[in-house]
Structure formats: C-alpha cells, structure tokens
Amino acid sequence: MQPSRGSEGPKRNAELEKESVEHLTDGPGVSHIDPEDPASPNYELISRLRTPLTLRDIMIEPVRTGYVGQDRHIDPKLLPPPPAELFPDVSVDEVFAPSPDGPVRCQVYRPKEGSSGAPGDSTIVLYFHGGGFMVGRSEDTEFLTRKICAQNGVTVISINYRLAPEWPFPTGLDDYVAVYRWLLDGGSRFDVTADRIAFCGDSSGANFAAAMPLRVRDAGLPVPGAVVALAPLCDFNFERYESWNRLAPKGIVYDAAFAGFLRGAYVRYEDWSHPHVSPIYGDLQGYPPALLIVGTEDPIVDSVHTFADKLKEAGSEKVELFVREGMPHGFYFFPGLFKEEAEAYAAVRKFLEETLLAAR
C-alpha cells in the first residue's frame, strides 16, 4: 500500500513541495528592521552599507553555498559513484506528512520488489539528515539512506525539517514529532508501530535522533524501538571535554569556530543543557536500545563516551558504542574511502537485526 500524501488532499506533489515547511522563510530567527524601533535609522544606514543586513546572515551564506560543493562544479571523476548506481535495487518516492505549519516533505527509500531486501513498510528507519542544523536536505544523505535500506531490507523515511538560524530550537524537532505522530496514528497508511521504528541520523541529525526519544516521550508518544546515532552531538557544552579542546581548534571536517556558530544559530545559551538539546542531561530511564558510532579523531568523541555511560547508568539494557581509531567526523559518509565505513554499516545491520528486526 502506498503511503498517504498527508492531509492536503489530492494536490500534486509540485504544489505540496512548494508549500512544504522547509521553504517557510518567516521563522522567529529572521532579522528585520522595525520602523517603529527608535534605532531604525541606524539599522537602515547599515543595510545600505552591507548586504545581507546582519553579520550572521553574511556568515551563513558561504556555509550554505559551500556545503558539499554547491557553490561550484565538481568533476564527477573526483567523486564516488552516485548512490543510485551503488544501490540500484532501492526505489525512492516522495510523501508529505501533515504538520500544524504545513506539509513536511519526506523521501521514502524502499527495497524494490524482487530485490534481496525484504520489501514492506512494517519496519521503518526514520532518518534525520545532518548539516550543522543550518544546512542540508534529504538528498544530501542519499548514500546513507540507500545503504541502510538496501543492507537491512527496511523502509527509510528521510525528513526535510526547517533549518536554523531562521528556525531555531525546537522547530526542527517539532517537524519530526509531526512526522512520527503521522506514522503512528494511521493517517500515513504505513503499517507500523513504535517498536518497529528506529530513529537514525548523522551529525546534527544524530543529535535529533538521540534527543527525539525524550522529545516524543514528553509529547505523550511512545518511544521508538531503537536509536542509531552516527557521530551524535550529545552535549552543547562542548568545552567540558578534553577531546574537544584538543581536536576542535584546528579541525578540518568542522572546527570550534563553526561549532560556535551553529550553536548560536540553533539554540540560546539558557537551553544548552535542555535535555531535548543535550540529551546527556535528560532522564534516560526507559531509553530505547542505542547504537552510537564515532571516531577517535572527532572532537565530540569524549561526550559520546559519556552519553553511553549515562545510558548504562540509567539502566538501558542495550547500549553499543562503536568507536574506530583515527577516524574523523563523518567517516561513514563516503563509500570506499575507509574499511571502517563498511564496518560501521555492518554494526548498524547487526544492531538492527538484534533490535528492530528481531520482532518482525
């Protein structure tokens, strides 16, 4: 059975795409000049002197245009094979889940009929793409979502949530809660229950995956059957950790300057220790089985170790910490560069077999 296109009726995908929440631009994080503000003449002068208006907007522009080479043409010969070539036995559809603010665009990855995977929508990996909370879309993590789909025979739903700084905490999480609720309440036509759903994500998306069990529990929804977090940001108090102070100042994949920028864009200081921002500070009793993946050259490695310890102290029955020596942030992102990338996905497969797929 094909999933519903949400509560928007028989509109075409193009219309739903135009209305989807990822394109909303009037978020609470948008800067503007109020003509009633007594300082508005100063701001108007600044607006004539520089574009964009705010320094934050000036900084976000190169971040977004430079992400994964979106600001220039890259010779295809220098890149890994495209995901569709690597995993041709995966079909990709688009659905739109309803939310209070409009449809949420989701890409759905399924094993094709007749492939070695096990088709069907009774087991779902709900995927949270990375990008520092400020950048990215489901298309950017297609290698990860296709591979998880193909290797595990599960349906993967990758969600396009609203981004900071225009949409700071907790907007992105609220978009995910809306999709999760849609899956569970029967409106989506996916035949799935909470214990057959895994929250999964990479980088900032892994922060969402790790925090979402607490968010949905507090929203009165059941926790999922499993969590898979690839390099999760577990604590926004970065500077507490030795690995951060040693590795972040001169980091290549990301550095302390970028992390400070994303932290300011996504969440205010008073919420750095909020459990839905930094799940390490949450009530972790009843937390689902969790697999945490990280490399020793990732500045957040110490905080991931600490989060795993906190989960065990809270009584979590299954907490697996997959750490690879010498690996940086995102070592799982590109095919064929490291043997550790293949090992990480093998660990995901084993973990899902023992948790989500065991009851299928």
CORGIDA-V410070 format. One record per pair of residues at least 6 apart in sequence whose ideal C-beta (glycine too) atoms are under 8 Angstrom apart, sorted by the first residue. I is the first residue (numbers start at 1). J is the second residue. D is the distance in whole Angstrom. If there is no record, write none. Layout:
i->I j->J d->D
i->I j->J d->D
This chain:
i->1 j->121 d->7
i->1 j->189 d->5
i->1 j->191 d->7
i->2 j->93 d->8
i->2 j->189 d->7
i->3 j->93 d->8
i->3 j->95 d->5
i->3 j->108 d->7
i->3 j->121 d->7
i->3 j->188 d->5
i->3 j->189 d->5
i->3 j->190 d->6
i->4 j->95 d->7
i->4 j->187 d->6
i->4 j->188 d->5
i->4 j->189 d->5
i->5 j->11 d->7
i->5 j->13 d->8
i->5 j->16 d->7
i->5 j->95 d->6
i->5 j->96 d->5
i->6 j->16 d->7
i->6 j->95 d->7
i->6 j->96 d->4
i->6 j->97 d->5
i->6 j->98 d->4
i->6 j->103 d->5
i->6 j->104 d->8
i->6 j->182 d->7
i->6 j->187 d->8
i->7 j->98 d->4
i->7 j->187 d->7
i->8 j->15 d->8
i->8 j->16 d->6
i->8 j->19 d->8
i->8 j->96 d->6
i->8 j->98 d->7
i->8 j->103 d->6
i->13 j->94 d->6
i->13 j->96 d->8
i->16 j->96 d->4
i->16 j->103 d->5
i->16 j->105 d->7
i->17 j->94 d->8
i->17 j->96 d->8
i->17 j->105 d->6
i->19 j->102 d->5
i->19 j->103 d->6
i->20 j->96 d->6
i->20 j->102 d->6
i->20 j->103 d->5
i->20 j->104 d->6
i->20 j->105 d->4
i->20 j->160 d->7
i->21 j->99 d->6
i->21 j->101 d->5
i->21 j->102 d->5
i->21 j->103 d->7
i->21 j->104 d->5
i->21 j->105 d->8
i->21 j->160 d->8
i->21 j->161 d->8
i->21 j->162 d->5
i->21 j->175 d->6
i->22 j->104 d->8
i->22 j->105 d->6
i->22 j->137 d->7
i->22 j->160 d->4
i->22 j->161 d->7
i->22 j->162 d->6
i->22 j->163 d->8
i->24 j->101 d->7
i->24 j->102 d->7
i->24 j->162 d->6
i->24 j->167 d->8
i->25 j->166 d->7
i->27 j->162 d->7
i->27 j->166 d->4
i->27 j->167 d->4
i->27 j->168 d->8
i->27 j->171 d->7
i->28 j->167 d->7
i->28 j->168 d->7
i->29 j->164 d->6
i->29 j->165 d->4
i->29 j->166 d->5
i->29 j->167 d->6
i->29 j->168 d->5
i->29 j->265 d->7
i->30 j->166 d->5
i->31 j->53 d->6
i->31 j->54 d->5
i->31 j->56 d->7
i->31 j->57 d->7
i->33 j->40 d->6
i->33 j->43 d->5
i->33 j->44 d->6
i->33 j->47 d->7
i->33 j->53 d->7
i->34 j->40 d->6
i->37 j->43 d->7
i->43 j->53 d->8
i->46 j->53 d->7
i->47 j->53 d->5
i->50 j->58 d->7
i->52 j->58 d->6
i->52 j->61 d->7
i->56 j->165 d->6
i->56 j->264 d->8
i->56 j->265 d->7
i->59 j->261 d->6
i->60 j->134 d->6
i->60 j->165 d->7
i->60 j->265 d->7
i->62 j->71 d->8
i->63 j->132 d->7
i->63 j->134 d->6
i->63 j->135 d->6
i->63 j->258 d->8
i->63 j->261 d->8
i->64 j->70 d->7
i->64 j->134 d->7
i->64 j->135 d->5
i->65 j->71 d->4
i->67 j->131 d->7
i->67 j->135 d->5
i->67 j->136 d->7
i->67 j->140 d->8
i->68 j->140 d->6
i->80 j->86 d->8
i->80 j->143 d->8
i->80 j->334 d->6
i->80 j->335 d->5
i->80 j->336 d->6
i->80 j->337 d->8
i->81 j->335 d->7
i->83 j->142 d->4
i->83 j->143 d->4
i->83 j->146 d->5
i->83 j->147 d->8
i->84 j->90 d->8
i->84 j->142 d->8
i->84 j->146 d->8
i->86 j->143 d->7
i->86 j->146 d->7
i->86 j->147 d->8
i->86 j->335 d->6
i->87 j->146 d->4
i->87 j->147 d->6
i->87 j->149 d->7
i->87 j->150 d->4
i->89 j->111 d->6
i->89 j->112 d->5
i->89 j->115 d->4
i->89 j->116 d->7
i->89 j->117 d->7
i->89 j->150 d->6
i->90 j->109 d->5
i->90 j->110 d->7
i->90 j->111 d->6
i->90 j->112 d->7
i->90 j->115 d->8
i->90 j->117 d->8
i->90 j->146 d->5
i->90 j->149 d->5
i->90 j->150 d->5
i->91 j->109 d->7
i->91 j->110 d->5
i->91 j->111 d->8
i->91 j->112 d->5
i->92 j->107 d->6
i->92 j->108 d->7
i->92 j->109 d->6
i->92 j->142 d->8
i->93 j->107 d->7
i->93 j->108 d->5
i->93 j->110 d->7
i->94 j->105 d->7
i->94 j->106 d->7
i->94 j->107 d->6
i->94 j->108 d->7
i->95 j->106 d->5
i->95 j->108 d->6
i->95 j->157 d->8
i->95 j->188 d->8
i->96 j->103 d->4
i->96 j->104 d->7
i->96 j->105 d->6
i->96 j->106 d->7
i->97 j->103 d->7
i->97 j->104 d->5
i->97 j->106 d->6
i->97 j->159 d->8
i->97 j->178 d->6
i->97 j->179 d->4
i->97 j->182 d->4
i->97 j->183 d->8
i->97 j->188 d->7
i->98 j->104 d->8
i->98 j->178 d->7
i->98 j->182 d->6
i->98 j->187 d->7
i->99 j->174 d->8
i->99 j->175 d->6
i->99 j->178 d->4
i->99 j->179 d->8
i->100 j->178 d->7
i->104 j->159 d->6
i->104 j->160 d->7
i->104 j->161 d->7
i->104 j->175 d->5
i->104 j->178 d->6
i->104 j->179 d->6
i->105 j->138 d->8
i->105 j->159 d->8
i->105 j->160 d->5
i->106 j->138 d->7
i->106 j->157 d->5
i->106 j->158 d->6
i->106 j->159 d->5
i->106 j->160 d->7
i->106 j->179 d->6
i->107 j->138 d->4
i->107 j->139 d->7
i->107 j->142 d->8
i->107 j->145 d->7
i->107 j->157 d->7
i->107 j->158 d->5
i->107 j->160 d->8
i->108 j->155 d->6
i->108 j->156 d->7
i->108 j->157 d->5
i->108 j->158 d->8
i->109 j->145 d->5
i->109 j->146 d->6
i->109 j->148 d->8
i->109 j->149 d->4
i->109 j->155 d->7
i->109 j->156 d->4
i->109 j->157 d->8
i->109 j->158 d->7
i->110 j->119 d->6
i->110 j->121 d->8
i->110 j->149 d->7
i->110 j->155 d->5
i->111 j->117 d->3
i->111 j->118 d->7
i->111 j->119 d->5
i->111 j->149 d->6
i->111 j->150 d->7
i->111 j->153 d->5
i->112 j->119 d->7
i->113 j->119 d->6
i->115 j->150 d->8
i->116 j->153 d->8
i->117 j->149 d->7
i->117 j->150 d->6
i->117 j->152 d->8
i->117 j->153 d->4
i->117 j->154 d->8
i->118 j->153 d->4
i->118 j->154 d->8
i->119 j->153 d->7
i->120 j->155 d->7
i->120 j->191 d->8
i->121 j->155 d->5
i->121 j->190 d->5
i->121 j->191 d->6
i->121 j->192 d->6
i->122 j->191 d->5
i->122 j->192 d->6
i->122 j->196 d->6
i->122 j->360 d->6
i->123 j->154 d->5
i->123 j->155 d->7
i->123 j->192 d->7
i->123 j->196 d->5
i->123 j->197 d->8
i->123 j->356 d->6
i->123 j->357 d->6
i->123 j->360 d->5
i->124 j->154 d->7
i->124 j->155 d->5
i->124 j->156 d->7
i->124 j->157 d->6
i->124 j->183 d->7
i->124 j->190 d->7
i->124 j->192 d->5
i->124 j->196 d->7
i->124 j->197 d->5
i->124 j->198 d->7
i->125 j->145 d->8
i->125 j->148 d->6
i->125 j->149 d->8
i->125 j->152 d->8
i->125 j->154 d->5
i->125 j->155 d->7
i->125 j->156 d->5
i->125 j->157 d->7
i->125 j->197 d->8
i->125 j->198 d->5
i->125 j->200 d->5
i->125 j->228 d->7
i->125 j->352 d->8
i->125 j->356 d->8
i->126 j->157 d->5
i->126 j->159 d->7
i->126 j->176 d->8
i->126 j->179 d->7
i->126 j->180 d->7
i->126 j->183 d->7
i->126 j->197 d->6
i->126 j->198 d->7
i->126 j->199 d->6
i->126 j->200 d->7
i->126 j->224 d->7
i->127 j->138 d->7
i->127 j->141 d->7
i->127 j->144 d->8
i->127 j->145 d->5
i->127 j->148 d->8
i->127 j->156 d->5
i->127 j->157 d->6
i->127 j->158 d->4
i->127 j->159 d->7
i->127 j->200 d->5
i->127 j->201 d->6
i->127 j->205 d->7
i->128 j->159 d->7
i->128 j->161 d->8
i->128 j->176 d->7
i->128 j->199 d->7
i->128 j->200 d->7
i->128 j->201 d->3
i->128 j->202 d->8
i->128 j->205 d->3
i->128 j->206 d->7
i->128 j->208 d->4
i->128 j->209 d->5
i->128 j->212 d->8
i->129 j->136 d->5
i->129 j->137 d->7
i->129 j->138 d->6
i->129 j->140 d->6
i->129 j->141 d->4
i->129 j->158 d->6
i->129 j->159 d->8
i->129 j->160 d->8
i->129 j->201 d->7
i->129 j->202 d->7
i->129 j->205 d->5
i->130 j->136 d->6
i->130 j->141 d->7
i->130 j->201 d->7
i->130 j->202 d->4
i->130 j->203 d->3
i->130 j->204 d->5
i->130 j->205 d->4
i->130 j->206 d->7
i->130 j->330 d->8
i->131 j->140 d->7
i->131 j->163 d->8
i->131 j->203 d->7
i->131 j->204 d->6
i->131 j->205 d->8
i->132 j->203 d->7
i->132 j->204 d->5
i->132 j->254 d->7
i->132 j->258 d->7
i->132 j->262 d->4
i->133 j->163 d->7
i->133 j->164 d->5
i->133 j->172 d->7
i->133 j->204 d->5
i->133 j->207 d->8
i->133 j->262 d->6
i->133 j->265 d->7
i->133 j->266 d->4
i->134 j->163 d->5
i->134 j->164 d->5
i->134 j->165 d->7
i->134 j->262 d->6
i->134 j->265 d->6
i->134 j->266 d->7
i->135 j->163 d->7
i->136 j->163 d->8
i->137 j->160 d->5
i->138 j->145 d->7
i->138 j->158 d->4
i->138 j->159 d->7
i->138 j->160 d->5
i->141 j->158 d->7
i->141 j->202 d->6
i->141 j->205 d->8
i->143 j->333 d->7
i->143 j->334 d->7
i->143 j->335 d->6
i->144 j->202 d->6
i->144 j->230 d->8
i->144 j->332 d->7
i->144 j->333 d->7
i->145 j->156 d->5
i->145 j->158 d->5
i->146 j->156 d->8
i->147 j->335 d->8
i->147 j->345 d->6
i->148 j->154 d->7
i->148 j->156 d->5
i->148 j->200 d->7
i->148 j->345 d->7
i->148 j->348 d->7
i->149 j->155 d->7
i->149 j->156 d->5
i->151 j->345 d->6
i->151 j->348 d->8
i->151 j->349 d->5
i->152 j->348 d->7
i->152 j->349 d->6
i->152 j->352 d->5
i->152 j->353 d->8
i->152 j->357 d->7
i->153 j->357 d->8
i->154 j->352 d->7
i->154 j->356 d->7
i->154 j->357 d->7
i->155 j->190 d->8
i->156 j->200 d->8
i->157 j->179 d->7
i->157 j->183 d->8
i->159 j->175 d->7
i->159 j->176 d->6
i->159 j->179 d->5
i->161 j->171 d->8
i->161 j->172 d->4
i->161 j->175 d->4
i->161 j->176 d->6
i->161 j->208 d->8
i->162 j->171 d->5
i->162 j->172 d->6
i->162 j->175 d->6
i->163 j->172 d->7
i->164 j->171 d->8
i->164 j->172 d->7
i->164 j->262 d->7
i->164 j->265 d->4
i->164 j->266 d->4
i->165 j->264 d->8
i->165 j->265 d->4
i->165 j->266 d->7
i->168 j->265 d->7
i->168 j->266 d->6
i->168 j->267 d->6
i->168 j->268 d->8
i->169 j->266 d->6
i->169 j->267 d->4
i->169 j->268 d->8
i->169 j->271 d->6
i->169 j->274 d->8
i->169 j->276 d->8
i->169 j->277 d->6
i->170 j->215 d->8
i->170 j->276 d->6
i->172 j->208 d->7
i->173 j->208 d->6
i->173 j->211 d->7
i->173 j->212 d->7
i->173 j->215 d->5
i->173 j->276 d->6
i->176 j->208 d->6
i->176 j->212 d->6
i->176 j->215 d->8
i->177 j->212 d->8
i->177 j->215 d->6
i->177 j->216 d->6
i->177 j->219 d->6
i->177 j->221 d->7
i->180 j->197 d->7
i->180 j->212 d->8
i->180 j->216 d->6
i->180 j->221 d->7
i->180 j->224 d->8
i->181 j->219 d->8
i->181 j->221 d->6
i->182 j->188 d->5
i->183 j->190 d->5
i->183 j->192 d->6
i->183 j->197 d->7
i->184 j->192 d->8
i->184 j->193 d->7
i->184 j->194 d->6
i->184 j->221 d->7
i->184 j->222 d->7
i->194 j->221 d->7
i->194 j->222 d->4
i->194 j->223 d->7
i->194 j->224 d->6
i->194 j->225 d->7
i->195 j->222 d->8
i->195 j->224 d->8
i->195 j->225 d->4
i->195 j->359 d->7
i->196 j->225 d->6
i->196 j->356 d->6
i->196 j->359 d->7
i->196 j->360 d->7
i->197 j->224 d->4
i->197 j->225 d->6
i->197 j->356 d->8
i->198 j->224 d->6
i->198 j->225 d->6
i->198 j->226 d->4
i->198 j->227 d->7
i->198 j->228 d->6
i->198 j->352 d->7
i->198 j->355 d->8
i->198 j->356 d->5
i->199 j->208 d->8
i->199 j->209 d->4
i->199 j->210 d->8
i->199 j->212 d->5
i->199 j->213 d->7
i->199 j->224 d->5
i->199 j->226 d->8
i->199 j->227 d->5
i->199 j->228 d->7
i->199 j->288 d->8
i->200 j->209 d->6
i->200 j->227 d->7
i->200 j->228 d->4
i->200 j->229 d->7
i->200 j->230 d->8
i->201 j->207 d->7
i->201 j->208 d->5
i->201 j->209 d->4
i->201 j->228 d->8
i->201 j->229 d->7
i->201 j->230 d->7
i->201 j->232 d->8
i->202 j->230 d->4
i->202 j->231 d->6
i->202 j->330 d->7
i->202 j->332 d->7
i->202 j->333 d->7
i->203 j->230 d->7
i->203 j->231 d->5
i->203 j->232 d->8
i->203 j->233 d->7
i->203 j->329 d->7
i->203 j->330 d->7
i->204 j->233 d->6
i->204 j->262 d->7
i->204 j->266 d->8
i->206 j->229 d->4
i->206 j->230 d->5
i->206 j->231 d->6
i->206 j->232 d->4
i->206 j->233 d->7
i->207 j->229 d->8
i->207 j->232 d->6
i->207 j->233 d->4
i->207 j->234 d->7
i->207 j->277 d->8
i->207 j->279 d->8
i->209 j->227 d->6
i->209 j->228 d->7
i->209 j->229 d->5
i->209 j->232 d->7
i->210 j->227 d->6
i->210 j->229 d->5
i->210 j->232 d->5
i->210 j->234 d->6
i->210 j->279 d->5
i->210 j->290 d->8
i->210 j->292 d->8
i->210 j->307 d->7
i->211 j->275 d->7
i->211 j->276 d->5
i->211 j->277 d->7
i->211 j->278 d->8
i->211 j->279 d->5
i->211 j->282 d->8
i->212 j->224 d->8
i->212 j->227 d->8
i->213 j->223 d->5
i->213 j->224 d->6
i->213 j->227 d->6
i->213 j->279 d->8
i->213 j->287 d->6
i->213 j->288 d->6
i->214 j->275 d->5
i->214 j->276 d->6
i->214 j->279 d->6
i->214 j->282 d->5
i->214 j->283 d->7
i->215 j->276 d->5
i->216 j->222 d->7
i->216 j->223 d->6
i->216 j->224 d->8
i->217 j->223 d->6
i->217 j->286 d->7
i->218 j->276 d->8
i->223 j->286 d->7
i->223 j->287 d->7
i->223 j->288 d->5
i->224 j->288 d->6
i->225 j->288 d->6
i->225 j->289 d->7
i->225 j->355 d->6
i->225 j->356 d->5
i->225 j->359 d->8
i->226 j->288 d->5
i->226 j->289 d->5
i->226 j->290 d->7
i->226 j->291 d->8
i->226 j->351 d->7
i->226 j->352 d->7
i->226 j->355 d->4
i->226 j->356 d->5
i->227 j->287 d->8
i->227 j->288 d->5
i->227 j->289 d->7
i->227 j->290 d->4
i->227 j->291 d->7
i->228 j->290 d->8
i->228 j->291 d->5
i->228 j->293 d->8
i->228 j->348 d->6
i->228 j->351 d->7
i->228 j->352 d->7
i->229 j->290 d->7
i->229 j->291 d->7
i->229 j->292 d->5
i->229 j->293 d->7
i->230 j->293 d->5
i->230 j->332 d->5
i->230 j->344 d->7
i->231 j->293 d->7
i->231 j->294 d->5
i->231 j->295 d->8
i->231 j->298 d->6
i->231 j->300 d->7
i->231 j->304 d->8
i->231 j->329 d->5
i->231 j->330 d->7
i->231 j->332 d->8
i->232 j->292 d->6
i->232 j->294 d->8
i->232 j->300 d->8
i->232 j->304 d->6
i->232 j->307 d->7
i->233 j->300 d->6
i->233 j->303 d->8
i->234 j->278 d->6
i->234 j->279 d->6
i->234 j->280 d->5
i->234 j->300 d->7
i->234 j->303 d->5
i->234 j->304 d->6
i->234 j->306 d->7
i->234 j->307 d->4
i->235 j->241 d->8
i->235 j->278 d->5
i->235 j->280 d->5
i->235 j->281 d->8
i->235 j->303 d->5
i->235 j->306 d->7
i->235 j->307 d->7
i->236 j->263 d->6
i->236 j->267 d->7
i->236 j->272 d->4
i->236 j->273 d->7
i->236 j->277 d->6
i->236 j->278 d->5
i->237 j->272 d->6
i->237 j->273 d->7
i->237 j->278 d->7
i->238 j->244 d->5
i->238 j->248 d->7
i->238 j->256 d->8
i->238 j->259 d->6
i->238 j->263 d->7
i->238 j->299 d->7
i->238 j->300 d->8
i->238 j->303 d->8
i->239 j->245 d->6
i->240 j->303 d->8
i->241 j->299 d->8
i->241 j->300 d->8
i->241 j->302 d->4
i->241 j->303 d->5
i->241 j->306 d->8
i->242 j->302 d->6
i->243 j->298 d->8
i->243 j->299 d->6
i->243 j->300 d->7
i->243 j->301 d->5
i->243 j->302 d->4
i->243 j->303 d->8
i->244 j->256 d->8
i->244 j->299 d->5
i->244 j->300 d->7
i->244 j->302 d->7
i->244 j->303 d->7
i->246 j->299 d->8
i->247 j->297 d->6
i->247 j->298 d->7
i->247 j->299 d->4
i->248 j->254 d->8
i->248 j->255 d->6
i->248 j->256 d->4
i->248 j->259 d->6
i->248 j->299 d->4
i->249 j->255 d->7
i->249 j->256 d->5
i->251 j->299 d->6
i->251 j->329 d->8
i->252 j->328 d->7
i->253 j->298 d->8
i->253 j->328 d->5
i->253 j->329 d->4
i->253 j->330 d->6
i->254 j->299 d->8
i->254 j->329 d->6
i->256 j->299 d->8
i->259 j->299 d->8
i->263 j->272 d->7
i->266 j->277 d->8
i->267 j->274 d->8
i->267 j->277 d->5
i->271 j->277 d->5
i->272 j->278 d->6
i->273 j->281 d->5
i->274 j->281 d->7
i->275 j->281 d->5
i->275 j->282 d->3
i->275 j->283 d->7
i->276 j->282 d->8
i->279 j->307 d->7
i->280 j->303 d->7
i->280 j->306 d->6
i->280 j->307 d->5
i->280 j->310 d->6
i->283 j->314 d->8
i->284 j->310 d->6
i->284 j->311 d->5
i->284 j->313 d->8
i->284 j->314 d->4
i->284 j->316 d->7
i->285 j->314 d->5
i->285 j->315 d->6
i->287 j->311 d->6
i->287 j->314 d->6
i->287 j->316 d->5
i->288 j->316 d->8
i->289 j->316 d->7
i->289 j->317 d->7
i->289 j->318 d->4
i->289 j->319 d->7
i->289 j->351 d->8
i->289 j->354 d->8
i->289 j->355 d->5
i->290 j->308 d->8
i->290 j->311 d->6
i->290 j->316 d->7
i->290 j->318 d->7
i->290 j->319 d->5
i->290 j->320 d->7
i->291 j->320 d->5
i->291 j->322 d->7
i->291 j->347 d->7
i->291 j->348 d->7
i->291 j->351 d->4
i->292 j->304 d->5
i->292 j->307 d->7
i->292 j->308 d->6
i->292 j->319 d->8
i->292 j->320 d->7
i->292 j->321 d->5
i->292 j->322 d->7
i->293 j->322 d->5
i->293 j->323 d->8
i->293 j->332 d->7
i->293 j->344 d->5
i->293 j->347 d->7
i->293 j->348 d->8
i->294 j->300 d->7
i->294 j->301 d->5
i->294 j->304 d->4
i->294 j->321 d->8
i->294 j->322 d->7
i->294 j->323 d->6
i->294 j->327 d->8
i->295 j->301 d->7
i->295 j->323 d->7
i->295 j->324 d->5
i->295 j->325 d->8
i->295 j->326 d->7
i->295 j->327 d->3
i->295 j->328 d->6
i->295 j->329 d->7
i->295 j->331 d->5
i->295 j->340 d->7
i->296 j->323 d->6
i->296 j->324 d->7
i->296 j->325 d->5
i->296 j->326 d->6
i->296 j->327 d->7
i->297 j->326 d->6
i->297 j->327 d->6
i->297 j->328 d->5
i->297 j->329 d->8
i->298 j->304 d->8
i->298 j->327 d->7
i->298 j->328 d->6
i->298 j->329 d->4
i->299 j->329 d->7
i->300 j->329 d->7
i->301 j->323 d->7
i->304 j->321 d->7
i->304 j->323 d->8
i->305 j->321 d->7
i->305 j->323 d->8
i->308 j->319 d->5
i->308 j->321 d->5
i->311 j->319 d->5
i->312 j->319 d->5
i->318 j->354 d->8
i->318 j->355 d->7
i->320 j->347 d->7
i->320 j->351 d->6
i->322 j->343 d->8
i->322 j->344 d->6
i->322 j->347 d->5
i->324 j->331 d->7
i->324 j->340 d->4
i->324 j->343 d->7
i->324 j->344 d->7
i->327 j->338 d->7
i->327 j->340 d->5
i->331 j->337 d->8
i->331 j->338 d->6
i->331 j->340 d->6
i->331 j->341 d->6
i->331 j->344 d->7
i->332 j->340 d->8
i->332 j->341 d->5
i->332 j->344 d->5
i->332 j->345 d->7
i->333 j->341 d->8
i->334 j->341 d->7
i->335 j->341 d->7
